[in-house]
Amino acid sequence: MRYGYVGLGHLGRYLAGSLVKAGFDVTVNDLDKANADSLIEAGAKWADDPQAVAEAVDCVITCLPSPKASEAVLTGPRGILSGLKPGGTWIEMSTLDHGDVTRLAAIAAGKGIRMMESPVTGGVHKAATGEITVIAGGDKDLFELHRPALAAMGGEIFHAGELGKAAVIKVITNMLAFIHLIATGEALMLARKGGIDLNDAFDIIKASSGNSFVHETEGQVILNGSYNINFTMDLAVKDLGFALGFGKEFGVPLDLASHAMQTFIRARAAYGGSAWSSQVVKLLEDATGTDLRAPGFPAEL
């Protein structure tokens, strides 16, 4: 099975790298060829555009920043559908709305291409070690066909059901992460203002019933001051928008997600869309005139 990988950003370059390390035949493309340098050195092949990738492989995987970008790479001039042979597979690892997933799957099916969605969760640092969680949606036989590749890229692998279901649960996990991020910032600030050493506060919260995955991970880069979680404010606002859309569609009031969205919109306005999402906590630091720095924490996970 020959794989193509289009989209070598903070996340995609590690996922593609795991395929290369596992010995798969991999052809890659990105808008910035420099993002592929380490992959090419490791054995990946370069193609000049998505069509050229698709012409060389049996399955194209994409990891892109937005539904608009995914559609352009799929259907645009020199896109995937111009090169992938009928019977081929397109695996979308980007975070999309379930409506986009089913709509783009129908476009691909019209060209004889089967689609599987496969978003990931757990953070870029887990992608770097091949331990990120993979959530697949689509036909079960397609999932089994590509399971070895998914297993090379991730740790725990889940099949969430038909197309669109993985998009829903992925957005839910991100919604929880953004809520937890705001909460851990408030908790650390309470500790700081209460005169508790932040190293002690971090360890005590980590060992308590109030712990979260976000506290254990993003809490560290907040305390370092880099905020570098390799996930931007723009992406957080996008994913929270998906969550609120699901709430409206499914009739579920999302009070905390709505509040989180407004907080992230304020943070994006203050620090820019390309700022790291964990910098949302800086709103509280700026409001109180108090930083959340502590020694011994890494700048990047």
Number of C-alpha atoms within 10 A of each C-alpha: 11 13 24 30 29 27 27 25 18 17 22 24 24 21 29 31 27 24 25 22 15 13 11 19 15 25 26 30 23 21 14 11 14 11 18 23 13 12 24 18 9 12 16 24 18 20 20 13 18 31 23 21 29 31 18 19 21 18 26 29 27 27 26 23 16 16 16 12 15 24 17 14 21 23 17 15 13 18 19 30 27 17 17 25 18 15 12 18 24 24 25 24 24 23 29 26 24 20 13 17 23 18 13 19 21 15 17 21 16 12 15 16 20 21 27 25 33 30 22 26 18 18 19 22 18 20 26 21 15 22 21 22 22 25 24 31 26 23 16 14 9 16 21 12 11 15 16 14 19 24 19 20 29 25 16 13 18 16 19 21 15 15 21 24 20 29 27 20 16 23 25 18 14 18 25 16 19 25 19 19 26 22 18 24 25 15 16 24 22 13 17 17 11 9 9 14 13 18 16 12 17 22 13 13 17 16 12 9 8 12 16 18 13 21 25 16 17 25 25 25 22 30 23 19 19 17 24 21 24 18 18 19 23 18 17 24 23 18 24 24 18 21 26 21 14 19 16 12 9 9 9 11 12 14 11 12 20 17 13 24 23 13 19 25 18 14 23 22 11 13 16 14 18 13 20 21 26 27 27 26 25 21 18 18 16 10 8 11 9 13 16 19 17 16 10 10 17 15 15 16 16
